[in-house]
Amino acid sequence: MAKAPFFWFFFFILVVAYGSTTASARMEKVGIYELKKGEMCVKFTNWGATIVSLTLPDKYGKVGDIVLGYDSVKEYMNDTSYIGSVVGRVANRIAGAEFTLNGVHYKLIPNEGKNMLHGGPVGFSDVVWKVKEYKKDGSIVFSYHSHDGEEGFPGALEVTVAYTLHPGNKLTVEMKAKALSKPTPLNLAQHTYWNLGNHNSGHILSQHVQLFASRYTPVDAQLIPTGEIATVKGTPYDFLKPHTVGSRINKLSNGYDINYALDGVPGKLKKTAVVKDDKSGRVMELFTNQPGVQFYTANGLRDVKGKGGYVYQPHAALCLETQGFPDSVNHPNFPSTIVYPGKDYKHVMVFKFSISKTHHLVSVR
């Protein structure tokens, strides 16, 4: 309760600072919304266009929640780990919180040392989205107007995120945007923390992962890409065949937090990842049209009080954030993340959930 007065003071300052258009968006009612189809039930909040929960039965028929999260909207407002939210305007890191576009140098607002992470101090994960459409039996659409100069980025944007449930335990996520006035960097990502064993089942080190990526983008000590696109062969990053998350994690300093360059045709929907938990039997397949995916093993979670009072620790979940490459604005050899007026942005994710009774994940490459 002690944090409440500060929060509302901070909220008021944000409303004043961001102008009438953004202010009206921020005054949108914040709530919880539910979609249900078949065996799958998903809850959302329009704070950050966030996935709050996703429940499915396991191989024994017992229903469980497979995403990390909180019990109240207020806790999402105070979250610092981007749990379940849509991050942007530019996901991941921008070195030095700066870039040059068409001869103009832009200084952004840093929020991770001198760098920018996930859109800055008040990125898309920390704003109220408008509920544009809501059909309880299938879909919800959130929208947000990002004003020119927000967090230092050029040009205004209209952004929508549509979540849709389909028969057969399938969830699609479509993130779209229009640049209204100027070219701008844009790289949205969905930042759900997944644990197929249930959000409160402990670590994910025994879960099997397969990533359809033969290359990755190495990073420096600040997790900024060096500009190289290297092969995964012979490294702990090789998940071309299924491996448990923990099988080689001890060869890394902290855990996985790296962008993979996905195989397949650029811009086309392609298989990205398969995750399987032997204990529950749950399997998650992910497809995207983006060139990259950030594989993150929740290294930064520590003593985070989540749903039902359960305390999340490092490796309590994994994230698969499909995206453009990190810091692409400063690496001309990376796929461009610049969106121009008249050319719309579209980012698609497809999650397919199923049950397997085998004791290991068979390669489906």
C-alpha positions in Angstrom: 0.0 0.0 0.0 2.9 2.3 0.6 3.7 2.5 -3.1 0.2 3.7 -4.1 0.6 7.5 -3.6 3.9 7.6 -5.5 2.4 5.6 -8.3 -0.5 7.9 -8.8 1.8 11.0 -8.6 4.0 9.4 -11.2 0.9 8.5 -13.3 -0.2 12.1 -13.2 3.2 13.4 -14.3 3.2 11.0 -17.3 -0.3 12.2 -18.4 0.8 15.9 -18.3 4.1 15.2 -20.0 2.7 13.1 -22.9 0.1 15.5 -24.2 -3.6 15.3 -24.8 -3.7 12.4 -27.2 -1.5 10.1 -25.1 -3.2 11.4 -22.0 -6.6 10.2 -23.2 -5.2 6.8 -24.0 -3.7 6.6 -20.5 -7.1 7.5 -18.9 -8.6 4.4 -20.6 -10.0 2.0 -17.9 -7.5 -0.7 -17.0 -9.0 -4.1 -16.6 -8.8 -7.9 -17.1 -10.3 -9.6 -20.1 -10.8 -13.3 -20.8 -10.9 -15.3 -24.0 -12.0 -19.0 -23.9 -12.2 -21.6 -26.6 -12.3 -25.3 -26.1 -9.8 -26.4 -23.4 -7.8 -23.1 -23.5 -8.5 -20.0 -21.5 -6.4 -16.8 -21.8 -6.6 -13.7 -19.7 -5.2 -10.2 -20.6 -4.9 -6.7 -19.3 -4.8 -3.6 -21.4 -1.9 -2.4 -19.3 0.9 -3.2 -21.7 -1.4 -5.4 -23.9 -0.3 -8.1 -21.5 -1.0 -11.9 -21.4 -1.9 -12.5 -17.7 -2.6 -16.2 -17.8 -3.0 -19.2 -20.2 -4.6 -22.3 -18.8 -4.5 -25.8 -20.4 -4.9 -29.3 -19.2 -1.8 -31.5 -18.9 -1.5 -35.1 -20.0 -3.4 -36.2 -16.8 -6.2 -33.8 -17.6 -5.3 -31.4 -14.8 -5.6 -27.8 -15.8 -2.7 -25.4 -15.0 -1.5 -21.9 -15.8 1.6 -22.0 -17.9 2.6 -18.3 -17.9 4.2 -16.3 -15.1 2.4 -13.3 -13.8 0.7 -11.5 -10.9 -2.6 -11.5 -9.1 -3.5 -7.8 -9.7 -3.2 -5.1 -12.3 -1.4 -2.9 -9.8 1.4 -5.5 -9.6 1.8 -5.4 -13.4 2.0 -1.6 -13.2 5.0 -2.0 -10.8 6.6 -4.8 -12.7 10.2 -4.3 -13.9 10.6 -7.6 -15.8 8.2 -7.0 -18.8 6.2 -10.1 -17.7 3.6 -10.9 -20.4 3.7 -7.5 -22.0 4.2 -6.2 -25.5 7.4 -4.2 -25.6 8.4 -1.4 -28.0 8.6 1.0 -29.7 11.8 -1.0 -30.2 12.3 -4.3 -28.4 15.6 -5.4 -27.0 18.6 -3.0 -26.9 19.8 0.1 -28.7 23.5 0.8 -28.1 24.1 4.2 -26.5 20.4 5.0 -26.8 21.1 6.7 -30.1 21.0 6.1 -33.9 21.1 8.1 -37.1 18.3 7.9 -39.7 18.4 9.8 -43.0 21.2 12.0 -41.8 19.4 13.0 -38.6 20.9 11.9 -35.3 18.4 10.9 -32.6 19.1 10.7 -28.8 16.8 8.4 -27.0 16.1 8.0 -23.3 18.4 5.3 -21.8 17.1 2.9 -19.1 19.8 0.2 -18.9 23.0 2.1 -18.2 23.8 4.2 -21.3 21.7 1.9 -23.5 17.9 1.7 -24.2 16.1 -1.5 -23.4 12.6 -2.4 -24.7 11.6 1.1 -25.7 12.9 3.1 -22.7 11.7 4.1 -19.2 8.1 4.3 -20.4 7.9 1.8 -23.3 4.7 0.2 -24.7 4.7 -2.2 -21.8 4.0 0.6 -19.4 1.1 2.4 -21.0 -2.6 1.8 -21.1 -3.9 0.4 -24.4 -7.4 1.0 -25.7 -9.6 -2.1 -26.0 -10.6 -1.7 -29.7 -12.5 -5.0 -30.1 -13.4 -7.7 -27.6 -15.2 -11.0 -28.4 -15.1 -13.3 -25.4 -15.3 -16.4 -27.5 -12.3 -15.7 -29.6 -10.4 -12.4 -29.9 -9.4 -9.1 -28.4 -7.7 -6.2 -30.1 -5.7 -3.5 -28.2 -4.6 -0.2 -29.8 -2.2 2.5 -28.9 -1.2 5.9 -30.3 2.5 6.6 -29.9 3.2 10.3 -30.4 6.1 11.9 -32.3 9.1 12.2 -29.9 7.9 9.5 -27.5 11.0 8.3 -25.6 13.0 10.2 -28.3 11.7 8.3 -31.3 10.7 10.2 -34.5 7.2 10.2 -35.9 3.7 9.2 -34.6 2.5 5.6 -34.8 -0.8 3.8 -34.6 -0.3 0.4 -33.2 -2.6 -2.6 -32.7 -2.1 -6.0 -31.1 -4.7 -8.7 -31.8 -4.9 -11.9 -29.8 -7.1 -14.6 -31.3 -8.0 -18.1 -30.1 -8.6 -20.9 -32.6 -9.9 -24.5 -32.3 -7.2 -27.0 -31.5 -5.5 -24.9 -28.7 -4.0 -22.3 -31.0 -3.3 -18.7 -30.2 -2.3 -16.1 -32.8 -0.8 -12.7 -32.1 -0.8 -10.1 -34.8 1.1 -6.8 -34.1 0.5 -4.1 -36.7 1.6 -0.5 -37.0 1.4 2.5 -39.3 4.0 5.3 -39.3 1.9 8.4 -39.6 4.4 11.2 -40.3 8.1 10.1 -40.4 10.2 7.0 -40.9 10.9 5.4 -37.5 12.5 2.3 -36.0 9.9 -0.2 -34.9 10.4 -3.7 -33.5 7.6 -5.0 -31.3 7.9 -8.2 -29.2 5.6 -10.2 -27.0 7.4 -10.9 -23.7 5.5 -13.8 -22.0 7.4 -15.9 -19.6 6.5 -19.6 -20.3 6.7 -22.6 -18.0 4.9 -25.5 -19.6 5.0 -27.4 -16.2 2.8 -24.6 -14.6 3.9 -21.1 -13.5 4.6 -22.4 -10.0 6.4 -25.7 -10.9 9.9 -24.4 -10.4 12.7 -24.1 -13.0 12.5 -24.9 -16.7 16.0 -26.5 -17.0 14.6 -30.0 -17.7 12.3 -28.8 -20.5 13.3 -29.6 -24.1 13.8 -26.8 -26.6 14.4 -26.9 -30.4 15.2 -23.7 -32.3 15.1 -23.6 -36.0 18.0 -21.3 -36.3 21.5 -22.2 -37.5 23.0 -18.7 -36.7 22.9 -16.2 -33.9 24.1 -12.7 -33.2 26.9 -12.6 -30.6 26.9 -9.9 -28.0 29.4 -7.9 -25.8 29.3 -7.7 -22.0 26.4 -5.2 -22.2 24.4 -7.7 -24.3 24.8 -5.4 -27.4 25.3 -7.2 -30.7 28.8 -7.1 -32.1 27.4 -7.0 -35.6 28.6 -10.6 -36.4 26.1 -13.2 -37.5 27.8 -16.5 -36.4 27.0 -20.2 -36.7 25.6 -22.0 -33.6 27.6 -25.1 -34.5 29.9 -26.1 -31.7 28.4 -23.6 -29.2 26.0 -23.9 -26.3 23.5 -22.0 -28.5 22.9 -24.9 -30.8 19.3 -26.1 -30.4 18.9 -27.3 -34.0 18.2 -30.7 -32.4 16.2 -30.8 -29.1 18.1 -30.3 -25.9 17.1 -29.6 -22.4 17.5 -26.0 -21.4 19.9 -27.0 -18.6 22.1 -29.4 -20.6 24.7 -26.7 -21.5 23.6 -23.7 -19.5 26.6 -24.0 -17.1 28.8 -23.0 -20.1 27.3 -19.6 -20.0 27.9 -16.9 -17.4 24.2 -16.4 -16.4 21.9 -18.2 -18.8 20.5 -17.7 -22.3 19.7 -14.2 -23.4 20.5 -14.2 -27.1 19.0 -13.4 -30.5 18.8 -16.2 -33.1 18.7 -15.5 -36.9 15.9 -17.8 -38.0 16.2 -20.1 -40.9 13.6 -19.9 -43.7 12.3 -17.3 -46.1 12.4 -13.7 -44.8 9.0 -12.3 -44.1 7.2 -15.6 -44.5 5.6 -17.6 -41.6 8.1 -20.3 -40.5 8.5 -22.7 -37.6 10.6 -21.0 -34.9 10.7 -23.2 -31.9 9.3 -26.3 -30.1 9.2 -26.6 -26.3 8.2 -29.7 -24.4 7.8 -30.5 -20.8 8.0 -34.3 -20.0 6.3 -34.1 -16.6 3.1 -32.4 -17.9 3.3 -33.7 -21.5 2.6 -30.2 -22.8 4.2 -29.1 -26.1 4.3 -25.6 -27.5 5.1 -24.9 -31.1 5.9 -21.3 -32.2 5.8 -19.8 -35.7 6.6 -16.3 -36.9 7.2 -14.1 -39.9 10.1 -12.2 -38.1 13.8 -12.7 -38.9 14.8 -13.3 -35.2 13.9 -14.7 -31.9 15.3 -13.8 -28.5 15.7 -16.9 -26.3 15.8 -15.8 -22.7 15.8 -18.0 -19.6 14.5 -15.5 -17.0 18.0 -14.9 -15.7 17.0 -11.6 -14.1 14.1 -12.9 -12.0 15.0 -13.0 -8.4 12.6 -13.2 -5.4 9.7 -11.9 -7.6 6.4 -12.5 -5.8 4.0 -13.8 -8.4 0.5 -15.4 -8.6 -0.8 -16.9 -5.4 2.3 -15.7 -3.6 4.6 -18.0 -5.4 8.1 -16.6 -5.6 9.8 -16.7 -9.0 13.6 -17.2 -9.2 16.1 -17.3 -12.1 15.2 -19.9 -14.8 11.6 -20.1 -13.6 10.5 -19.7 -17.2 11.7 -19.1 -20.7 10.8 -16.4 -23.2 10.7 -16.7 -27.0 10.5 -13.1 -28.2 10.2 -13.1 -32.0 11.6 -9.9 -33.3 13.9 -8.0 -35.7 17.5 -8.2 -34.7 18.6 -6.1 -31.6 20.3 -2.8 -32.3 19.6 -3.2 -36.0 19.5 0.7 -36.3 23.3 0.7 -35.7 24.1 -2.4 -37.8 23.5 -1.9 -41.6 24.1 -5.6 -42.2 21.1 -6.6 -40.0 17.6 -6.7 -41.5 16.1 -3.2 -41.3 13.6 -2.4 -38.7 12.7 1.1 -40.2 9.1 1.6 -41.0 8.1 4.3 -43.5 4.8 6.1 -43.9 2.7 4.2 -46.4 4.4 0.8 -45.7 2.8 -0.9 -42.8 4.4 -3.1 -40.2 3.0 -6.6 -39.5 4.4 -9.1 -36.9 2.7 -12.5 -36.6 3.2 -15.1 -34.0 1.3 -18.5 -33.9 1.4 -20.7 -30.8 0.1 -24.3 -31.1 -0.3 -26.3 -27.9 -0.6 -30.1 -27.7 0.0 -33.1 -25.4 2.7 -35.7 -25.9 3.1 -38.8 -23.8 6.6 -39.6 -25.0 9.5 -38.9 -22.6 11.5 -36.8 -25.0 11.0 -34.3 -27.8 11.6 -35.9 -31.2 13.3 -33.7 -33.8 10.7 -32.4 -36.3 13.2 -30.5 -38.4 
